[in-house]
């Protein structure tokens, strides 16, 4: 049985539950919904005594590091400094308003790293992708979320994500020179999570088997700033209708990995809404998954979902669960595809910008309707 077996899924309960963790008593209210997960304050680190602390948490880990798990790939006597090379880090920072949706992504795979920034103009339907392959050791994603920096500094591609989450702020700067049919692009964005409509969520879930784990941290923001294309297009983002979403994860990665992920973010009737949904990777995905809905500052855990694209990933995606809480259709509008091959290492991925239609059940008998709601989907296949 997992170490934190008290953090289980609760079906159709209402009232209050008390959990004892160490010397701290945590009281958690459970709303009457078809599915939920108990969310408790985050521990200092996702692992303890070389074992993962599976569960769902509020707040951030003080040290965001999963290195040192014993025997994550079986009973072979392999030292942890070797198995730790199988850890991949991914940092995604998304932002969206009525005119623009964008994503800054850093990926670090131990052997190499890359940066990709994708920008989709929702008015003209033009998608621009700026990429940079980074050599070994050129970038390391931080293990202290509250105060850190991640950068890409090369001649034609400059990106910096500067975290001051200890003060509720995060800053992003980028500057890209023109290349081929892509214009020069520059931006400065301030991500503010001090509003009551912003919140965060952490989780530690099994990575396909219980020996390995994946640790994630999500946070929502109000965004203020600007993005310019060339010398004649300037887009201003305002906190009133611009939303940001941070997805930071560290994963023990198997030889072959395949995942489909969708993130939506925007404002509905003056309420900030963002969500993350992905195909399950945990053996007990009902108890442990990273599906979450942020609605006006509230965390609403979501059940495991199945993401399918019956007519191909360039056509409509269907996202549904078995609890009737999630029923969405994602319609692609613009697609950026990239295949990376380095010796035996391969990563094929699509970044797809589009819109969601459908609904979430957020309370018993209360549905949140989505229509033309913006978001980004990602389909990844990896061998390393």
C-alpha positions as CSV (number, residue, x, y, z in Angstrom):
1,X,0.0,0.0,0.0
2,X,1.4,3.5,-0.8
3,X,2.9,5.4,2.1
4,X,0.2,8.1,2.0
5,X,-2.7,5.8,1.6
6,X,-4.9,8.1,3.6
7,X,-5.0,10.5,0.6
8,X,-7.5,8.6,-1.4
9,X,-10.4,9.5,-3.6
10,X,-13.7,10.3,-2.0
11,X,-17.0,9.6,-3.7
12,X,-20.3,11.4,-2.9
13,X,-19.4,12.6,0.6
14,X,-20.1,15.9,2.4
15,X,-18.8,17.3,5.6
16,X,-15.3,17.6,7.1
17,X,-12.4,15.2,7.3
18,X,-9.4,15.5,9.6
19,X,-6.0,14.0,8.7
20,X,-3.1,13.7,11.1
21,X,0.3,14.2,9.4
22,X,3.2,14.4,11.9
23,X,2.0,16.7,14.6
24,X,-0.2,18.7,12.4
25,X,-4.0,18.2,12.1
26,X,-5.3,19.2,8.7
27,X,-9.0,19.8,8.2
28,X,-10.4,19.4,4.7
29,X,-13.9,20.2,3.6
30,X,-15.3,17.8,1.1
31,X,-18.0,19.1,-1.3
32,X,-20.7,16.8,-2.6
33,X,-19.4,16.0,-6.0
34,X,-19.0,12.7,-8.0
35,X,-15.2,12.7,-7.4
36,X,-12.6,14.6,-5.5
37,X,-9.2,14.1,-3.9
38,X,-8.0,15.2,-0.5
39,X,-5.6,18.1,-0.8
40,X,-3.3,18.8,2.1
41,X,-0.4,21.3,2.6
42,X,2.7,20.4,0.6
43,X,5.7,18.7,2.3
44,X,9.1,20.3,2.0
45,X,10.2,17.8,-0.7
46,X,8.3,15.4,-3.0
47,X,10.3,12.4,-1.6
48,X,11.2,11.4,1.9
49,X,13.7,8.7,3.0
50,X,14.2,7.8,-0.7
51,X,10.5,7.1,-1.2
52,X,7.9,9.3,-3.1
53,X,5.2,11.0,-1.0
54,X,2.3,10.3,-3.4
55,X,-0.7,12.7,-3.0
56,X,-2.3,16.0,-3.8
57,X,-1.2,19.2,-2.1
58,X,-1.7,22.9,-1.8
59,X,1.2,25.3,-1.9
60,X,4.7,24.6,-3.3
61,X,7.5,22.2,-2.3
62,X,10.3,24.0,-0.7
63,X,12.8,21.8,-2.6
64,X,11.4,20.6,-5.9
65,X,13.7,17.7,-6.4
66,X,13.0,13.9,-6.8
67,X,16.5,12.6,-7.1
68,X,17.6,9.8,-4.8
69,X,14.7,7.3,-5.1
70,X,15.8,3.8,-4.4
71,X,15.7,1.3,-7.3
72,X,13.2,3.2,-9.5
73,X,13.8,0.8,-12.4
74,X,13.7,-2.6,-10.6
75,X,15.8,-4.6,-8.2
76,X,19.1,-4.2,-10.0
77,X,21.8,-2.7,-7.7
78,X,22.2,0.4,-9.8
79,X,23.5,3.5,-7.9
80,X,21.1,6.4,-7.7
81,X,23.5,8.8,-9.4
82,X,23.0,6.7,-12.5
83,X,19.2,6.3,-12.3
84,X,18.9,10.0,-11.6
85,X,20.0,10.6,-15.2
86,X,16.6,9.3,-16.2
87,X,14.9,12.3,-14.7
88,X,13.5,14.8,-17.2
89,X,12.5,18.4,-16.3
90,X,9.8,20.4,-18.1
91,X,8.8,24.0,-17.5
92,X,5.8,25.4,-19.4
93,X,4.6,28.9,-19.0
94,X,1.4,29.8,-20.8
95,X,-0.4,33.1,-21.3
96,X,-3.6,34.1,-23.0
97,X,-5.9,37.0,-23.7
98,X,-8.5,37.9,-26.4
99,X,-5.8,38.5,-29.0
100,X,-2.9,36.1,-28.3
101,X,-2.1,32.8,-26.7
102,X,1.5,31.8,-26.1
103,X,3.7,29.2,-24.4
104,X,7.3,29.3,-23.3
105,X,8.7,25.8,-22.8
106,X,12.0,24.6,-21.4
107,X,12.9,20.9,-21.6
108,X,15.9,19.3,-19.9
109,X,16.6,15.6,-20.5
110,X,20.0,15.2,-18.9
111,X,21.7,14.7,-22.3
112,X,20.6,17.9,-23.8
113,X,17.9,20.6,-23.5
114,X,15.8,22.8,-25.7
115,X,13.6,25.9,-25.6
116,X,10.5,26.5,-27.6
117,X,8.3,29.6,-27.6
118,X,5.0,29.3,-29.5
119,X,2.7,32.3,-30.2
120,X,-0.7,32.1,-31.8
121,X,-2.5,35.3,-32.9
122,X,-6.1,34.5,-32.3
123,X,-7.3,37.3,-34.7
124,X,-5.2,36.4,-37.7
125,X,-4.8,32.6,-36.9
126,X,-1.1,32.9,-37.5
127,X,1.2,30.6,-35.5
128,X,4.9,31.4,-34.9
129,X,7.3,29.0,-33.2
130,X,10.8,30.0,-32.1
131,X,13.1,27.1,-31.1
132,X,16.6,26.6,-29.8
133,X,18.5,23.4,-29.1
134,X,20.7,23.8,-26.1
135,X,23.9,21.8,-25.5
136,X,24.6,19.6,-22.6
137,X,24.9,21.5,-19.3
138,X,23.7,24.8,-20.9
139,X,20.6,25.1,-18.8
140,X,19.4,23.5,-15.6
141,X,15.9,24.0,-14.4
142,X,15.7,25.1,-10.8
143,X,14.9,23.0,-7.7
144,X,13.8,26.0,-5.7
145,X,10.5,27.3,-7.2
146,X,10.1,30.3,-4.9
147,X,13.2,32.1,-6.0
148,X,14.9,31.0,-9.3
149,X,15.7,31.7,-12.9
150,X,15.6,29.7,-16.1
151,X,17.3,31.2,-19.2
152,X,18.2,30.6,-22.8
153,X,21.0,32.9,-23.9
154,X,22.1,32.5,-27.5
155,X,22.7,35.1,-30.2
156,X,19.3,34.9,-31.9
157,X,17.1,33.5,-29.1
158,X,16.9,35.0,-25.6
159,X,14.4,33.9,-23.0
160,X,14.3,34.4,-19.3
161,X,11.8,33.2,-16.7
162,X,12.5,34.9,-13.4
163,X,10.6,33.5,-10.4
164,X,9.7,35.5,-7.3
165,X,6.9,33.2,-6.3
166,X,7.8,33.8,-2.6
167,X,6.3,37.2,-3.3
168,X,3.6,36.0,-5.6
169,X,5.3,37.2,-8.8
170,X,6.9,35.7,-11.9
171,X,8.5,37.6,-14.8
172,X,9.1,36.5,-18.4
173,X,11.3,38.2,-21.0
174,X,12.0,37.1,-24.6
175,X,13.7,38.6,-27.6
176,X,13.9,36.7,-31.0
177,X,15.6,37.9,-34.1
178,X,13.8,37.5,-37.5
179,X,14.5,34.2,-39.3
180,X,13.1,32.9,-42.6
181,X,9.4,33.8,-42.7
182,X,9.2,34.6,-38.9
183,X,9.4,38.3,-37.9
184,X,11.4,39.5,-35.0
185,X,9.6,39.2,-31.7
186,X,10.0,40.7,-28.3
187,X,8.0,40.6,-25.1
188,X,7.9,41.5,-21.4
189,X,5.2,39.9,-19.2
190,X,4.5,40.1,-15.5
191,X,2.6,37.2,-13.9
192,X,0.9,38.1,-10.7
193,X,-0.6,35.4,-8.4
194,X,-1.6,37.6,-5.5
195,X,-5.2,38.0,-6.6
196,X,-7.8,35.9,-4.8
197,X,-8.7,34.4,-8.2
198,X,-5.3,32.8,-8.5
199,X,-4.2,29.6,-6.8
200,X,-1.7,26.7,-7.0
201,X,-1.6,22.9,-6.8
202,X,1.2,20.3,-6.3
203,X,1.1,16.6,-6.7
204,X,3.3,13.5,-6.6
205,X,2.0,10.6,-8.7
206,X,3.4,7.3,-9.8
207,X,5.1,7.3,-13.2
208,X,3.6,4.2,-14.8
209,X,4.8,2.1,-11.9
210,X,4.9,2.8,-8.2
211,X,8.7,2.6,-8.0
212,X,9.0,5.8,-10.0
213,X,7.3,9.1,-9.6
214,X,6.4,12.4,-11.2
215,X,6.2,15.6,-9.2
216,X,4.2,18.6,-10.6
217,X,3.5,22.2,-9.6
218,X,0.8,24.3,-11.2
219,X,0.0,28.0,-10.6
220,X,-2.5,30.4,-12.2
221,X,-1.8,34.1,-12.7
222,X,-3.2,37.4,-13.9
223,X,-0.9,38.7,-16.7
224,X,0.2,42.2,-17.6
225,X,2.7,43.2,-20.3
226,X,3.2,43.5,-24.0
227,X,4.4,41.5,-27.1
228,X,5.6,43.0,-30.3
229,X,6.1,41.4,-33.7
230,X,8.4,43.2,-36.2
231,X,8.0,46.9,-36.0
232,X,4.3,47.3,-36.7
233,X,2.3,45.1,-34.4
234,X,2.1,45.6,-30.7
235,X,-0.2,43.5,-28.4
236,X,-0.9,44.7,-24.9
237,X,-2.0,42.2,-22.2
238,X,-4.1,43.5,-19.3
239,X,-4.7,41.8,-15.9
240,X,-8.4,42.2,-16.4
241,X,-8.6,39.6,-19.1
242,X,-5.2,38.0,-19.5
243,X,-4.5,34.7,-17.7
244,X,-1.3,32.8,-17.1
245,X,-0.6,29.2,-16.2
246,X,2.7,27.6,-14.9
247,X,3.3,23.8,-15.4
248,X,6.5,22.6,-13.8
249,X,7.3,18.9,-13.5
250,X,10.1,16.5,-12.9
251,X,9.7,12.8,-14.0
252,X,11.5,9.5,-13.8
253,X,11.3,8.7,-17.5
254,X,11.1,5.2,-19.0
255,X,12.7,4.2,-22.3
256,X,9.5,4.9,-24.2
257,X,7.0,7.6,-23.2
258,X,3.8,8.8,-24.9
259,X,1.4,11.4,-23.5
260,X,-1.4,13.7,-24.6
261,X,-2.0,16.9,-22.5
262,X,-4.4,19.8,-22.8
263,X,-4.4,23.1,-20.9
264,X,-7.1,25.7,-21.1
265,X,-7.0,29.2,-19.7
266,X,-9.2,32.3,-19.9
267,X,-11.9,34.4,-18.3
268,X,-15.6,33.4,-18.1
269,X,-18.1,36.1,-16.9
270,X,-15.3,37.9,-15.0
271,X,-14.0,34.7,-13.3
272,X,-10.5,33.4,-14.0
273,X,-10.6,29.8,-15.2
274,X,-7.7,27.4,-16.1
275,X,-7.3,23.6,-16.2
276,X,-4.9,20.8,-16.9
277,X,-6.0,17.4,-18.2
278,X,-3.9,14.5,-19.4
279,X,-4.0,10.8,-20.1
280,X,-3.3,8.9,-16.9
281,X,0.2,7.5,-16.1
282,X,-0.4,6.1,-12.6
283,X,-1.4,2.5,-12.0
284,X,-4.1,3.8,-9.6
285,X,-5.1,6.9,-11.6
286,X,-8.3,7.3,-9.6
287,X,-6.4,8.1,-6.5
288,X,-3.3,9.7,-8.1
289,X,-3.5,12.0,-11.1
290,X,-2.7,15.7,-11.9
291,X,-6.0,16.7,-13.5
292,X,-7.2,19.9,-11.9
293,X,-9.5,22.8,-12.5
294,X,-8.8,26.3,-11.1
295,X,-12.1,28.3,-10.9
296,X,-12.1,31.7,-9.3
297,X,-9.3,30.8,-6.9
298,X,-10.8,27.4,-6.0
299,X,-9.0,24.0,-6.7
300,X,-11.4,21.4,-8.1
301,X,-9.7,18.0,-8.5
302,X,-10.8,16.1,-11.6
303,X,-11.0,12.4,-12.2
304,X,-8.8,10.5,-14.7
305,X,-9.8,11.2,-18.3
306,X,-9.4,9.6,-21.6
307,X,-8.1,11.8,-24.5
308,X,-8.8,10.5,-27.9
309,X,-8.6,11.9,-31.5
310,X,-10.7,9.4,-33.6
311,X,-9.9,11.3,-36.9
312,X,-6.2,12.1,-36.1
313,X,-4.6,14.7,-33.8
314,X,-5.2,17.5,-36.4
315,X,-8.9,17.0,-36.0
316,X,-11.2,17.2,-33.0
317,X,-9.9,15.8,-29.7
318,X,-12.4,14.2,-27.3
319,X,-11.8,14.5,-23.5
320,X,-14.1,12.6,-21.2
321,X,-14.2,10.8,-17.9
322,X,-16.3,8.1,-16.3
323,X,-17.8,10.3,-13.5
324,X,-19.6,12.7,-15.9
325,X,-17.5,15.7,-14.6
326,X,-15.6,16.3,-17.8
327,X,-17.0,16.4,-21.3
328,X,-15.0,18.5,-23.7
329,X,-14.1,18.7,-27.4
330,X,-10.9,20.5,-28.4
331,X,-10.8,21.9,-31.9
332,X,-7.3,22.5,-33.4
333,X,-6.8,25.9,-35.2
334,X,-3.0,26.0,-35.6
335,X,-0.4,23.3,-35.3
336,X,3.4,23.4,-34.8
337,X,5.2,20.0,-35.2
338,X,8.8,19.1,-34.4
339,X,10.8,15.9,-34.6
340,X,14.1,15.8,-32.8
341,X,16.6,12.9,-33.4
342,X,20.0,12.8,-31.6
343,X,21.7,9.4,-31.8
344,X,19.3,7.0,-30.1
345,X,17.3,9.8,-28.5
346,X,14.1,10.9,-30.2
347,X,11.3,13.3,-29.3
348,X,8.3,13.9,-31.6
349,X,5.8,16.4,-30.5
350,X,2.9,18.6,-31.7
351,X,1.9,21.9,-30.1
352,X,-1.7,22.6,-31.1
353,X,-3.5,25.9,-30.4
354,X,-7.3,25.8,-30.5
355,X,-10.6,26.1,-28.6
356,X,-12.6,24.0,-26.2
357,X,-16.4,23.3,-26.2
358,X,-18.2,21.4,-23.5
359,X,-18.6,21.5,-19.7
360,X,-17.2,20.7,-16.3
361,X,-19.4,19.6,-13.4
362,X,-18.0,21.8,-10.5
363,X,-20.7,21.0,-7.9
364,X,-23.6,18.7,-7.6
365,X,-26.0,19.9,-10.3
366,X,-23.8,22.9,-11.2
367,X,-22.0,22.9,-14.6
368,X,-19.4,25.2,-16.0
369,X,-20.0,25.7,-19.7
370,X,-17.2,26.3,-22.2
371,X,-17.7,27.7,-25.7
372,X,-14.8,28.9,-27.8
373,X,-12.5,28.7,-24.7
374,X,-8.8,29.0,-25.7
375,X,-6.1,26.5,-24.9
376,X,-3.1,24.5,-26.0
377,X,-2.8,20.7,-26.6
378,X,0.4,18.7,-26.7
379,X,1.0,15.3,-28.1
380,X,4.4,13.9,-27.2
381,X,6.2,10.6,-28.1
382,X,9.7,10.2,-26.6
383,X,12.5,7.7,-26.6
384,X,15.6,8.2,-24.5
